C-alpha cells in the first residue's frame, strides 16, 4: 500500500507479482514471503552470505500441492522449469531439510495453523516467545493502543 494523504492506496498487483518473482524472493506455493538470505554482505570485508543456503518465510502450514522445480544448474527462481510438483518437492529442490518454526503457541492456536509433515524436512519448534502472541494483528493492536492517532 502507498500513502495518499491520510488514505492508503493498494499497490498494483502486477507490480507486486513482478517484485516477488525476482531475487531475493523465492516461490514455494502456499508459503508467503520466502526469501533467500544469501548474497548479503557479512561483517567480513568482501565476503557475502552463501546463496541458496538459508531462507526465511512466513509460516508453512498452507504449503500447496502445486509448485515448480528450479533448474539445479541455475541460481535464481526466475529460471524455474514449468513442471508440476508439490510444494514439499519445491522445498526439497531448494535443498531445505530443516525448518525452524518461530511461532508462539498462542499464534499457532489462533490461526489453526498446525505444523505440517513434509517428507525429508525436519520441522523444529523454536518459538521466540512461547506464550506471548506477537502475530501481526496483536502487534497492530499494541501500536494503535500506544498511539491514539492511528485508527
N, C-alpha and C positions, 0 to 999 in steps of 0.2 A: 504494500500500500504506500502511496505517496501522500504527503501532506498538501492540502489545498486550502489554505486559510485554517479554519478550525475543523474542516472535514477531511476525511481520508478518502482517497480515490484508489480503487483496485488497480493493481499492475496488469498490464496486457498479458493474457495467458500465453501468447506466442513468445513474448519476450522472456517470460519466466521459463518456459519449456526450453528455449534456446540456451539460457544460462545454465540450467540444470543438466543439459546434455554435454557440457564441457568440463574438463578437469578444473578443480579437484573433485567434482561431483561424479558419482558412480551410480548406475541404475541397478537396483535389486527390486523387482516388482513386489509391492506391498510394504516395502520398508522406505520410509521417507528420510530425506536429508542425509544420505550416505555420502561421505567424503573420504578421499584418500588423504592420509596425513603425511604423505611423502612429498619430497621436493621443497620442504620448508627449510629455511636457514637454521642451523644449530648454533650453539654457543661457541663451537669450534670454528675459527675462521676458514672459509672456503669449503665447508662441509655441510651437506644438506641431509635431511632425514630420508630414509630409504623409501622410494616409491613402491606401492603395491605390497607393503609390509603390514601397515596398521591402518584401520579405517575407523570412523566414528559414524554413528547413526542414531536415529530415534529408535524407539523400541521395535522389536522384530516380530511381535506376536501376530501381525497381519500379513506375514510373508505369503505371497500368492503362488498359485500353481502354474503361472506362466512366466516366462523370462527369456533371456537371451544369453548366448555364450560368447565370451570375448575370445578373439583370436589370440592364442597364447604367445604368438610372436610379437604382438603389439602391446603397447603400454597404456593406451588411453581408451576409455569406454566408447568414444566416437567411432572406433574401428571394429565394433561388435559385428559378429555374424548374425544374420536373421534366422536363428534356429530356435525352435521351441524347447524349453527346459523348465523345470520347476524352479521357483526362487531359490530353493535349497541348492539345486545344481549350480545356480549362478554363484552362490556363496562359495561352493567348492571350487568353481572355476577361478575365483579370485584367491583361492588358497586360504580362505578363512576357516580356521579349525577351532578357534576359541572365541566366545563372545562373553564379555564381562557385562552383566546386566546391572546397571547402576540405580535402577528404580527402587523407591522405598516400598515397603509392604502396603501402606495406605494407597499409594499411587497405583499399584498393581490391582488392588481390590476395587478402587474407584472406577477404573476403566475396564474391568473384567478382562484384563489382558494377561492371560497365563503365559508362562514360559513355554515356547514351542519345543517340540522334539524334532531335531534336524539330524538325520543320519550323517555321521562324520564330523559333526560340530558339537563341541562341548560348551554348554551354557553354564557360566559360573556366576551365581548370585553374589554381587558385591555392592550392596546399596551404600550410597554415600551417606544417606540419612535413613536409618531403619524405620523410625516411627513417625517422622515428620513428613508432611505432604508438601512437596515442592513441585507439584505439577504446574503447568503454565497458568491454569485458572487460579490456583492458590496464590501464586506469586502476583498475579494481576490484582487479586483482591487486596493483598497486603499493600501494593503500590497505591491503589485507589484509596484505601483507608488512610494511608500516611499522607496523601496529597489530595485534599478535597477538591482541588481544581480539575482533577481527572474524573470524568463521569463513570 
